[in-house]
């Protein structure tokens, strides 16, 4: 858990990062926007110490504010889906409120796992995995049958 004096600082940093991402994001259906670029450049524009770089992005992700869809590399930009702005209430509910965790009996690890599952569910909403798997199986079966027909019709060497 982040010590009390750091809470307002990290919240301010998260809000600054969010505002930059949101201001530069492109519209996308079902989300507040999709941003592409270099995460470190956005963070540097906040003027915050690099000490909080990972914490800020990790908390934004764990709180369900963003989903880092693709991590950038030299030639590939990072792609971040924006879901909901960070608020002190979200922060308290997920990371700062000991009473909440005690009354709900959830550890930080459980809450992080729960949020990751929610993020995955959000990314998969509208996708029928069962139908996709059935379609793949049918396609594979057709390919196998076609291959067997080709093998049986060709002269053996």
Backbone as JSON Lines, residues from 0, in Angstrom:
{"i":0,"aa":"X","n":[0.85,-1.18,0.0],"ca":[0.0,0.0,0.0],"c":[0.89,1.24,0.0]}
{"i":1,"aa":"X","n":[0.44,2.3,-0.67],"ca":[1.22,3.53,-0.75],"c":[1.04,4.3,0.55]}
{"i":2,"aa":"X","n":[2.15,4.77,1.14],"ca":[2.04,5.55,2.39],"c":[1.18,6.8,2.19]}
{"i":3,"aa":"X","n":[0.52,7.23,3.29],"ca":[-0.41,8.36,3.25],"c":[0.13,9.6,2.55]}
{"i":4,"aa":"X","n":[1.35,10.1,2.87],"ca":[1.81,11.34,2.24],"c":[1.91,11.24,0.72]}
{"i":5,"aa":"X","n":[2.14,10.03,0.19],"ca":[2.28,9.86,-1.24],"c":[0.94,9.81,-1.96]}
{"i":6,"aa":"X","n":[-0.15,9.53,-1.24],"ca":[-1.45,9.38,-1.9],"c":[-1.84,10.61,-2.72]}
{"i":7,"aa":"X","n":[-1.85,11.82,-2.16],"ca":[-2.24,12.97,-2.98],"c":[-1.29,13.18,-4.16]}
{"i":8,"aa":"X","n":[0.0,12.93,-3.95],"ca":[0.98,13.11,-5.02],"c":[0.7,12.13,-6.16]}
{"i":9,"aa":"X","n":[0.5,10.86,-5.83],"ca":[0.26,9.87,-6.88],"c":[-1.07,10.12,-7.57]}
{"i":10,"aa":"X","n":[-2.07,10.56,-6.83],"ca":[-3.36,10.89,-7.45],"c":[-3.21,12.03,-8.44]}
{"i":11,"aa":"X","n":[-2.46,13.05,-8.05],"ca":[-2.23,14.18,-8.95],"c":[-1.49,13.76,-10.21]}
{"i":12,"aa":"X","n":[-0.51,12.89,-10.05],"ca":[0.26,12.4,-11.19],"c":[-0.64,11.57,-12.1]}
{"i":13,"aa":"X","n":[-1.45,10.69,-11.49],"ca":[-2.36,9.86,-12.29],"c":[-3.35,10.74,-13.06]}
{"i":14,"aa":"X","n":[-3.87,11.76,-12.41],"ca":[-4.81,12.66,-13.09],"c":[-4.11,13.39,-14.24]}
{"i":15,"aa":"X","n":[-2.86,13.82,-14.03],"ca":[-2.12,14.5,-15.1],"c":[-1.88,13.56,-16.28]}
{"i":16,"aa":"X","n":[-1.45,12.33,-15.99],"ca":[-1.24,11.34,-17.05],"c":[-2.55,11.11,-17.8]}
{"i":17,"aa":"X","n":[-3.63,10.89,-17.05],"ca":[-4.95,10.65,-17.66],"c":[-5.35,11.81,-18.57]}
{"i":18,"aa":"X","n":[-5.19,13.04,-18.08],"ca":[-5.61,14.21,-18.86],"c":[-4.83,14.32,-20.17]}
{"i":19,"aa":"X","n":[-3.54,14.02,-20.13],"ca":[-2.74,14.05,-21.35],"c":[-3.2,12.96,-22.31]}
{"i":20,"aa":"X","n":[-3.34,11.72,-21.79],"ca":[-3.79,10.61,-22.63],"c":[-5.15,10.92,-23.24]}
{"i":21,"aa":"X","n":[-6.09,11.39,-22.42],"ca":[-7.45,11.66,-22.87],"c":[-7.46,12.79,-23.9]}
{"i":22,"aa":"X","n":[-6.63,13.8,-23.68],"ca":[-6.57,14.91,-24.62],"c":[-6.05,14.53,-25.99]}
{"i":23,"aa":"X","n":[-5.23,13.5,-26.04],"ca":[-4.62,13.07,-27.31],"c":[-5.26,11.81,-27.88]}
{"i":24,"aa":"X","n":[-6.22,11.22,-27.17],"ca":[-6.82,9.95,-27.6],"c":[-7.73,10.15,-28.8]}
{"i":25,"aa":"X","n":[-7.82,9.12,-29.59],"ca":[-8.75,9.08,-30.72],"c":[-10.02,8.39,-30.23]}
{"i":26,"aa":"X","n":[-11.14,8.77,-30.81],"ca":[-12.41,8.16,-30.43],"c":[-12.47,6.69,-30.82]}
{"i":27,"aa":"X","n":[-13.18,5.92,-30.01],"ca":[-13.36,4.5,-30.28],"c":[-14.68,4.07,-29.66]}
{"i":28,"aa":"X","n":[-15.39,3.15,-30.28],"ca":[-16.69,2.73,-29.75],"c":[-16.56,2.02,-28.41]}
{"i":29,"aa":"X","n":[-17.41,2.39,-27.46],"ca":[-17.48,1.69,-26.19],"c":[-16.45,2.09,-25.15]}
{"i":30,"aa":"X","n":[-15.54,2.99,-25.5],"ca":[-14.52,3.45,-24.55],"c":[-14.38,4.96,-24.68]}
{"i":31,"aa":"X","n":[-13.66,5.57,-23.75],"ca":[-13.48,7.02,-23.79],"c":[-12.44,7.45,-24.83]}
{"i":32,"aa":"X","n":[-11.67,6.52,-25.32],"ca":[-10.69,6.84,-26.34],"c":[-9.57,5.81,-26.38]}
{"i":33,"aa":"X","n":[-8.78,5.89,-27.43],"ca":[-7.61,5.03,-27.58],"c":[-6.43,5.93,-27.9]}
{"i":34,"aa":"X","n":[-5.37,5.79,-27.12],"ca":[-4.18,6.61,-27.26],"c":[-3.04,5.74,-27.75]}
{"i":35,"aa":"X","n":[-2.21,6.3,-28.63],"ca":[-0.99,5.63,-29.07],"c":[0.17,6.59,-28.98]}
{"i":36,"aa":"X","n":[1.28,6.1,-28.48],"ca":[2.47,6.93,-28.36],"c":[3.47,6.31,-27.41]}
{"i":37,"aa":"X","n":[4.35,7.15,-26.89],"ca":[5.36,6.7,-25.93],"c":[4.93,7.11,-24.53]}
{"i":38,"aa":"X","n":[4.74,6.13,-23.65],"ca":[4.28,6.39,-22.29],"c":[5.23,7.3,-21.53]}
{"i":39,"aa":"X","n":[6.52,7.11,-21.73],"ca":[7.5,7.89,-21.0],"c":[7.41,9.37,-21.38]}
{"i":40,"aa":"X","n":[7.1,9.65,-22.65],"ca":[6.95,11.05,-23.08],"c":[5.77,11.71,-22.38]}
{"i":41,"aa":"X","n":[4.66,10.98,-22.28],"ca":[3.49,11.51,-21.57],"c":[3.86,11.77,-20.12]}
{"i":42,"aa":"X","n":[4.49,10.8,-19.49],"ca":[4.85,10.94,-18.09],"c":[5.78,12.12,-17.87]}
{"i":43,"aa":"X","n":[6.77,12.28,-18.73],"ca":[7.72,13.39,-18.59],"c":[7.01,14.74,-18.68]}
{"i":44,"aa":"X","n":[5.96,14.82,-19.47],"ca":[5.22,16.08,-19.6],"c":[4.48,16.44,-18.32]}
{"i":45,"aa":"X","n":[4.28,15.49,-17.41],"ca":[3.61,15.81,-16.14],"c":[4.55,16.58,-15.22]}
{"i":46,"aa":"X","n":[5.86,16.46,-15.45],"ca":[6.85,17.12,-14.61],"c":[7.1,16.38,-13.3]}
{"i":47,"aa":"X","n":[6.51,15.21,-13.14],"ca":[6.65,14.44,-11.91],"c":[7.96,13.65,-11.92]}
{"i":48,"aa":"X","n":[8.42,13.32,-10.73],"ca":[9.63,12.52,-10.57],"c":[9.42,11.15,-11.19]}
{"i":49,"aa":"X","n":[10.47,10.63,-11.81],"ca":[10.39,9.29,-12.41],"c":[10.14,8.2,-11.36]}
{"i":50,"aa":"X","n":[10.29,8.54,-10.1],"ca":[10.05,7.59,-9.01],"c":[8.64,7.02,-9.1]}
{"i":51,"aa":"X","n":[7.69,7.81,-9.57],"ca":[6.28,7.41,-9.58],"c":[5.81,6.9,-10.93]}
{"i":52,"aa":"X","n":[6.71,6.8,-11.91],"ca":[6.33,6.41,-13.26],"c":[5.56,5.09,-13.28]}
{"i":53,"aa":"X","n":[6.16,4.03,-12.77],"ca":[5.51,2.71,-12.79],"c":[4.27,2.68,-11.93]}
{"i":54,"aa":"X","n":[4.35,3.31,-10.74],"ca":[3.2,3.32,-9.84],"c":[1.99,3.97,-10.5]}
{"i":55,"aa":"X","n":[2.22,5.07,-11.19],"ca":[1.11,5.79,-11.82],"c":[0.41,4.92,-12.86]}
{"i":56,"aa":"X","n":[1.17,4.33,-13.77],"ca":[0.56,3.5,-14.81],"c":[-0.03,2.22,-14.22]}
{"i":57,"aa":"X","n":[0.66,1.61,-13.26],"ca":[0.14,0.4,-12.63],"c":[-1.19,0.67,-11.94]}
{"i":58,"aa":"X","n":[-1.26,1.76,-11.19],"ca":[-2.5,2.09,-10.49],"c":[-3.63,2.42,-11.47]}
{"i":59,"aa":"X","n":[-3.33,3.16,-12.52],"ca":[-4.36,3.46,-13.52],"c":[-4.91,2.16,-14.12]}
{"i":60,"aa":"X","n":[-4.03,1.21,-14.35],"ca":[-4.45,-0.07,-14.9],"c":[-5.24,-0.89,-13.87]}
{"i":61,"aa":"X","n":[-4.71,-1.0,-12.66],"ca":[-5.37,-1.8,-11.61],"c":[-6.74,-1.24,-11.24]}
{"i":62,"aa":"X","n":[-6.89,0.07,-11.3],"ca":[-8.15,0.71,-10.94],"c":[-9.17,0.62,-12.07]}
{"i":63,"aa":"X","n":[-8.77,0.08,-13.21],"ca":[-9.7,-0.05,-14.33],"c":[-9.86,1.23,-15.13]}
{"i":64,"aa":"X","n":[-8.94,2.17,-14.98],"ca":[-9.01,3.43,-15.72],"c":[-8.49,3.26,-17.15]}
{"i":65,"aa":"X","n":[-7.47,2.43,-17.29],"ca":[-6.88,2.19,-18.61],"c":[-6.61,0.69,-18.78]}
{"i":66,"aa":"X","n":[-6.48,0.3,-20.04],"ca":[-5.98,-1.03,-20.38],"c":[-4.82,-0.81,-21.34]}
{"i":67,"aa":"X","n":[-3.65,-1.29,-20.96],"ca":[-2.5,-1.18,-21.85],"c":[-2.59,-2.36,-22.8]}
{"i":68,"aa":"X","n":[-3.12,-2.06,-23.98],"ca":[-3.4,-3.09,-24.97],"c":[-2.14,-3.61,-25.64]}
{"i":69,"aa":"X","n":[-1.18,-2.71,-25.82],"ca":[0.07,-3.1,-26.47],"c":[1.2,-2.27,-25.86]}
{"i":70,"aa":"X","n":[2.23,-2.93,-25.39],"ca":[3.41,-2.24,-24.86],"c":[4.3,-1.85,-26.02]}
{"i":71,"aa":"X","n":[4.78,-0.63,-25.98],"ca":[5.62,-0.14,-27.05],"c":[7.03,-0.68,-26.99]}
{"i":72,"aa":"X","n":[7.66,-0.63,-28.12],"ca":[9.07,-0.96,-28.27],"c":[9.66,0.12,-29.17]}
{"i":73,"aa":"X","n":[10.84,-0.06,-29.64],"ca":[11.48,0.97,-30.45],"c":[10.62,1.41,-31.64]}
{"i":74,"aa":"X","n":[10.17,0.45,-32.43],"ca":[9.44,0.79,-33.65],"c":[7.92,0.76,-33.46]}
{"i":75,"aa":"X","n":[7.45,0.28,-32.32],"ca":[6.01,0.12,-32.09],"c":[5.58,1.0,-30.93]}
{"i":76,"aa":"X","n":[4.55,1.78,-31.14],"ca":[4.06,2.65,-30.08],"c":[3.15,1.88,-29.12]}
{"i":77,"aa":"X","n":[3.1,2.36,-27.9],"ca":[2.19,1.79,-26.91],"c":[0.77,2.17,-27.3]}
{"i":78,"aa":"X","n":[-0.16,1.26,-27.04],"ca":[-1.59,1.5,-27.32],"c":[-2.34,1.33,-26.0]}
{"i":79,"aa":"X","n":[-3.03,2.4,-25.56],"ca":[-3.75,2.4,-24.3],"c":[-5.22,2.72,-24.56]}
{"i":80,"aa":"X","n":[-6.09,1.88,-24.01],"ca":[-7.53,2.11,-24.09],"c":[-7.95,2.83,-22.81]}
{"i":81,"aa":"X","n":[-8.64,3.95,-22.96],"ca":[-9.09,4.75,-21.82],"c":[-10.51,4.35,-21.45]}
{"i":82,"aa":"X","n":[-10.7,3.93,-20.19],"ca":[-12.01,3.44,-19.76],"c":[-12.75,4.4,-18.83]}
{"i":83,"aa":"X","n":[-12.08,4.89,-17.8],"ca":[-12.72,5.79,-16.85],"c":[-11.66,6.66,-16.18]}
{"i":84,"aa":"X","n":[-11.97,7.92,-15.92],"ca":[-10.97,8.78,-15.28],"c":[-10.67,8.36,-13.85]}
{"i":85,"aa":"X","n":[-9.45,8.58,-13.39],"ca":[-9.12,8.25,-11.99],"c":[-9.78,9.28,-11.06]}
{"i":86,"aa":"X","n":[-10.31,8.8,-9.97],"ca":[-10.91,9.68,-8.97],"c":[-10.4,9.27,-7.6]}
{"i":87,"aa":"X","n":[-10.44,10.18,-6.63],"ca":[-10.04,9.81,-5.27],"c":[-10.89,8.64,-4.73]}
{"i":88,"aa":"X","n":[-12.16,8.6,-5.12],"ca":[-13.03,7.51,-4.66],"c":[-12.56,6.16,-5.2]}
{"i":89,"aa":"X","n":[-12.22,6.13,-6.49],"ca":[-11.69,4.88,-7.07],"c":[-10.41,4.48,-6.37]}
{"i":90,"aa":"X","n":[-9.54,5.44,-6.16],"ca":[-8.27,5.16,-5.51],"c":[-8.5,4.59,-4.11]}
{"i":91,"aa":"X","n":[-9.36,5.23,-3.34],"ca":[-9.64,4.76,-1.99],"c":[-10.24,3.36,-2.01]}
{"i":92,"aa":"X","n":[-11.15,3.13,-2.92],"ca":[-11.81,1.83,-2.98],"c":[-10.82,0.72,-3.32]}
{"i":93,"aa":"X","n":[-9.86,1.02,-4.18],"ca":[-8.95,-0.03,-4.65],"c":[-7.64,-0.12,-3.89]}
{"i":94,"aa":"X","n":[-7.19,0.99,-3.28],"ca":[-5.85,0.94,-2.72],"c":[-5.65,1.62,-1.38]}
{"i":95,"aa":"X","n":[-6.47,2.57,-1.04],"ca":[-6.14,3.35,0.14],"c":[-7.0,3.13,1.35]}
{"i":96,"aa":"X","n":[-8.13,2.47,1.21],"ca":[-9.08,2.39,2.31],"c":[-8.97,1.04,3.02]}
{"i":97,"aa":"X","n":[-8.24,1.01,4.1],"ca":[-8.05,-0.22,4.86],"c":[-9.38,-0.75,5.38]}
{"i":98,"aa":"X","n":[-10.24,0.14,5.83],"ca":[-11.55,-0.28,6.34],"c":[-12.34,-1.0,5.26]}
{"i":99,"aa":"X","n":[-12.27,-0.52,4.03],"ca":[-12.98,-1.19,2.93],"c":[-12.47,-2.62,2.76]}
{"i":100,"aa":"X","n":[-11.14,-2.77,2.73],"ca":[-10.57,-4.11,2.55],"c":[-10.92,-5.02,3.72]}
{"i":101,"aa":"X","n":[-10.92,-4.46,4.94],"ca":[-11.23,-5.29,6.11],"c":[-12.69,-5.72,6.11]}
{"i":102,"aa":"X","n":[-13.6,-4.82,5.78],"ca":[-15.02,-5.18,5.8],"c":[-15.39,-6.08,4.63]}
{"i":103,"aa":"X","n":[-14.67,-5.98,3.54],"ca":[-14.96,-6.82,2.38],"c":[-14.03,-8.03,2.31]}
{"i":104,"aa":"X","n":[-13.07,-8.09,3.21],"ca":[-12.19,-9.26,3.3],"c":[-11.35,-9.51,2.06]}
{"i":105,"aa":"X","n":[-10.96,-8.46,1.35],"ca":[-10.15,-8.65,0.16],"c":[-8.76,-8.1,0.37]}
{"i":106,"aa":"X","n":[-7.79,-8.87,-0.04],"ca":[-6.41,-8.4,0.01],"c":[-6.12,-7.58,-1.24]}
{"i":107,"aa":"X","n":[-5.01,-6.88,-1.23],"ca":[-4.6,-6.12,-2.43],"c":[-4.47,-7.06,-3.62]}
{"i":108,"aa":"X","n":[-3.89,-8.22,-3.4],"ca":[-3.7,-9.18,-4.5],"c":[-5.04,-9.63,-5.06]}
{"i":109,"aa":"X","n":[-6.0,-9.9,-4.19],"ca":[-7.33,-10.32,-4.64],"c":[-7.98,-9.21,-5.44]}
{"i":110,"aa":"X","n":[-7.87,-7.99,-4.96],"ca":[-8.48,-6.86,-5.67],"c":[-7.81,-6.64,-7.02]}
{"i":111,"aa":"X","n":[-6.49,-6.79,-7.1],"ca":[-5.8,-6.63,-8.38],"c":[-6.23,-7.72,-9.35]}
{"i":112,"aa":"X","n":[-6.33,-8.95,-8.86],"ca":[-6.77,-10.05,-9.72],"c":[-8.2,-9.82,-10.2]}
{"i":113,"aa":"X","n":[-9.06,-9.39,-9.3],"ca":[-10.44,-9.1,-9.65],"c":[-10.51,-8.03,-10.74]}
{"i":114,"aa":"X","n":[-9.69,-7.0,-10.61],"ca":[-9.69,-5.92,-11.6],"c":[-9.15,-6.42,-12.93]}
{"i":115,"aa":"X","n":[-8.14,-7.26,-12.9],"ca":[-7.6,-7.81,-14.15],"c":[-8.65,-8.64,-14.86]}
{"i":116,"aa":"X","n":[-9.42,-9.42,-14.11],"ca":[-10.49,-10.22,-14.71],"c":[-11.54,-9.3,-15.33]}
{"i":117,"aa":"X","n":[-11.91,-8.24,-14.61],"ca":[-12.89,-7.28,-15.15],"c":[-12.36,-6.64,-16.43]}
{"i":118,"aa":"X","n":[-11.07,-6.3,-16.46],"ca":[-10.49,-5.71,-17.66],"c":[-10.55,-6.68,-18.83]}
{"i":119,"aa":"X","n":[-10.24,-7.95,-18.57],"ca":[-10.3,-8.96,-19.62],"c":[-11.74,-9.14,-20.09]}
{"i":120,"aa":"X","n":[-12.68,-9.2,-19.16],"ca":[-14.09,-9.32,-19.53],"c":[-14.51,-8.15,-20.41]}
{"i":121,"aa":"X","n":[-14.06,-6.95,-20.04],"ca":[-14.4,-5.77,-20.83],"c":[-13.85,-5.85,-22.25]}
{"i":122,"aa":"X","n":[-12.63,-6.36,-22.37],"ca":[-12.02,-6.48,-23.7],"c":[-12.69,-7.56,-24.52]}
{"i":123,"aa":"X","n":[-13.28,-8.58,-23.86],"ca":[-13.91,-9.68,-24.58],"c":[-15.42,-9.5,-24.76]}
{"i":124,"aa":"X","n":[-15.98,-8.41,-24.24],"ca":[-17.42,-8.24,-24.33],"c":[-17.84,-8.21,-25.8]}
{"i":125,"aa":"X","n":[-18.89,-8.93,-26.09],"ca":[-19.38,-9.0,-27.46],"c":[-18.72,-10.08,-28.29]}
{"i":126,"aa":"X","n":[-17.72,-10.74,-27.75],"ca":[-17.04,-11.81,-28.47],"c":[-17.56,-13.14,-27.95]}
{"i":127,"aa":"X","n":[-18.06,-13.94,-28.84],"ca":[-18.58,-15.26,-28.47],"c":[-17.49,-16.29,-28.74]}
{"i":128,"aa":"X","n":[-16.72,-16.63,-27.7],"ca":[-15.6,-17.55,-27.86],"c":[-16.06,-18.92,-28.35]}
{"i":129,"aa":"X","n":[-17.19,-19.38,-27.84],"ca":[-17.71,-20.7,-28.25],"c":[-17.92,-20.73,-29.76]}
{"i":130,"aa":"X","n":[-18.55,-19.69,-30.32],"ca":[-18.8,-19.63,-31.76],"c":[-17.5,-19.58,-32.55]}
{"i":131,"aa":"X","n":[-16.53,-18.82,-32.03],"ca":[-15.24,-18.71,-32.71],"c":[-14.53,-20.06,-32.73]}
{"i":132,"aa":"X","n":[-14.55,-20.77,-31.61],"ca":[-13.9,-22.09,-31.54],"c":[-14.59,-23.09,-32.47]}
{"i":133,"aa":"X","n":[-15.91,-23.06,-32.52],"ca":[-16.65,-23.96,-33.42],"c":[-16.28,-23.66,-34.87]}
{"i":134,"aa":"X","n":[-16.21,-22.36,-35.2],"ca":[-15.84,-21.96,-36.56],"c":[-14.43,-22.44,-36.9]}
{"i":135,"aa":"X","n":[-13.47,-22.26,-35.98],"ca":[-12.11,-22.73,-36.21],"c":[-12.07,-24.25,-36.4]}
{"i":136,"aa":"X","n":[-12.82,-24.97,-35.59],"ca":[-12.84,-26.43,-35.71],"c":[-13.41,-26.84,-37.07]}
{"i":137,"aa":"X","n":[-14.47,-26.2,-37.52],"ca":[-15.05,-26.52,-38.83],"c":[-14.07,-26.23,-39.95]}
{"i":138,"aa":"X","n":[-13.37,-25.11,-39.86],"ca":[-12.39,-24.75,-40.89],"c":[-11.24,-25.75,-40.92]}
{"i":139,"aa":"X","n":[-10.78,-26.14,-39.73],"ca":[-9.69,-27.11,-39.64],"c":[-10.11,-28.45,-40.23]}
{"i":140,"aa":"X","n":[-11.32,-28.88,-39.9],"ca":[-11.84,-30.15,-40.43],"c":[-11.89,-30.11,-41.96]}
{"i":141,"aa":"X","n":[-12.35,-29.0,-42.54],"ca":[-12.41,-28.87,-44.0],"c":[-11.02,-28.93,-44.6]}
{"i":142,"aa":"X","n":[-10.06,-28.26,-43.96],"ca":[-8.68,-28.3,-44.46],"c":[-8.11,-29.72,-44.41]}
{"i":143,"aa":"X","n":[-8.38,-30.43,-43.32],"ca":[-7.9,-31.81,-43.2],"c":[-8.52,-32.7,-44.26]}
{"i":144,"aa":"X","n":[-9.83,-32.53,-44.49],"ca":[-10.52,-33.33,-45.51],"c":[-9.97,-33.02,-46.89]}
{"i":145,"aa":"X","n":[-9.74,-31.73,-47.17],"ca":[-9.19,-31.32,-48.45],"c":[-7.8,-31.9,-48.65]}
{"i":146,"aa":"X","n":[-7.0,-31.89,-47.6],"ca":[-5.64,-32.45,-47.67],"c":[-5.69,-33.95,-47.94]}
{"i":147,"aa":"X","n":[-6.61,-34.64,-47.27],"ca":[-6.73,-36.09,-47.48],"c":[-7.17,-36.39,-48.91]}
{"i":148,"aa":"X","n":[-8.09,-35.59,-49.44],"ca":[-8.53,-35.78,-50.83],"c":[-7.38,-35.54,-51.79]}
{"i":149,"aa":"X","n":[-6.58,-34.52,-51.55],"ca":[-5.44,-34.22,-52.4],"c":[-4.41,-35.35,-52.35]}
{"i":150,"aa":"X","n":[-4.17,-35.87,-51.13],"ca":[-3.19,-36.95,-50.95],"c":[-3.67,-38.23,-51.62]}
{"i":151,"aa":"X","n":[-4.96,-38.53,-51.53],"ca":[-5.47,-39.77,-52.1],"c":[-5.59,-39.67,-53.62]}
{"i":152,"aa":"X","n":[-5.73,-38.48,-54.15],"ca":[-5.89,-38.29,-55.6],"c":[-4.55,-38.16,-56.31]}
{"i":153,"aa":"X","n":[-3.47,-37.92,-55.61],"ca":[-2.18,-37.72,-56.27],"c":[-1.46,-39.04,-56.42]}
{"i":154,"aa":"X","n":[-0.69,-39.19,-57.48],"ca":[0.08,-40.45,-57.66],"c":[1.16,-40.58,-56.6]}
{"i":155,"aa":"X","n":[1.35,-41.79,-56.13],"ca":[2.37,-42.01,-55.1],"c":[3.72,-42.14,-55.76]}
{"i":156,"aa":"X","n":[4.76,-41.7,-55.04],"ca":[6.1,-41.76,-55.61],"c":[6.85,-42.93,-55.13]}
